[in-house]
Amino acid sequence: MDTIYIFLDGELKRKDNTLYIEPKDNNKNSLHIPLKNVSSLMFFSEVTLNKRLLHFFAKEEIPAYFYDYYGNYIGAFYPREMNKIGLTMIKQYENYINKEKRLIIAKKFVEGSSENMIKVLENYKKQYIELEKIINLMKSLQNTVDSQNNINAVMSIEGNIRKNYYNGLGIILNKNNFSFEQRTKKPPKDEINAMISFGNVILYNITLAEIYQTSLDPRISFLHEPNMRKFSLNLDISEIFKPIIIDRSIITLVNKNIIKKDEDFTPVNEGVYLSKTGQIKLIEEIEKRLETKITLYKDQKMSYKNLIRYECYKLIKHLKDEEVYKPYKL
Amino acid sequence: MYVIMVYDVNPKKVSKVLKKARKYLNWIQNSVLEGEITEKDFKTLKYSVENILDKNTDTIYWYIIKNSMKPRTYTLGETKGKTSNIIV
């Protein structure tokens, strides 16, 4: 299932049961996009649309996400939910309310994400000797997760692991005029932060689109605290894939000198954002990675995107007490 | 599965076939469409164009790649339809 990213200004319509784009620029051809094999739509440009089109999105069960000029997430059109089953919902509430059950799942998410963070750094262990120390520190922190008995403690260890991980990333990414010291948000202070912020938001929304297709309720999460307004289960599941998909894409773009500091970023007061060309470069790399197929079992191949969906199904199985959830580890 | 559709029909019916096919597949250039499609959707597509077709004069070819591998494609010259999922 594809994700369609739209950077073209214009008018959107429903025509012959396809998404029809009439570009503002008269030199460009109009487009028909079939939505049968699309899982989500992401709008970055100035578009006009009407209710008829939203009805069509709802009919095809496709969430549409909207971003502002700088690539900040504005909001989504999240169609009426069709696949929700009462049973999964009850199980999800039960696993959230019961503190012990919730702790089990939260620990699994941390286990998966920290393991993947370590694996990303380990690839560069030979190149940068300083990483050895950071990886050992992360491993010792990871070992303490299991003995914690409340969510806050687990969260703070996760934060600690992540801080060390970003130190490690800083060592890898300190080249081609780029530098990265610590994570800053709203606005991101340097270029690497801008890429991490943008990439993470894209991944959160792709994960949300995958959750939409399953019977899980995206509002009830286990590791993150469910928020009054936001979806949060997608944040939990994305934790596992952030290092593999987003951070590796950023490392590739910087290492291969594809993304340029002076071309692909726009400064704003006290911060910096990706420009349109930069956004497209990062999305291309992320998509390439999501389409990459890995061998899961002996003869079963699966793309990373399907793996995100598979992760949801594994979680459902855990909620129903059928099989203990094992997070995906590289 | 991944499908490439090539059709050669009476000029009066071209737009009718195109309208049906565009719902499921990406338009690449005149009389050629391709894309990822489910077996069920493919069946529906086949039925819906079958009704339009005059079987004595018109033909439609489908090239089917079952294991969902996208074929490696090269383009020479101007691209007419969209080939990527990033629309600029």
Interface residues (C-beta under 8 A of the other chain):
Chain A: M1 D2 T3 I4 Y5 I6 F7 L8 D16 N17 T18 I21 N29 L31 H32 I33 P34 K36 N37 I280 I283 E284 E287
Chain B: K19 R22 K23 Y24 L25 N26 W27 G35 E36 I37 T38 D41 K80 K82 N85 I86 I87 V88
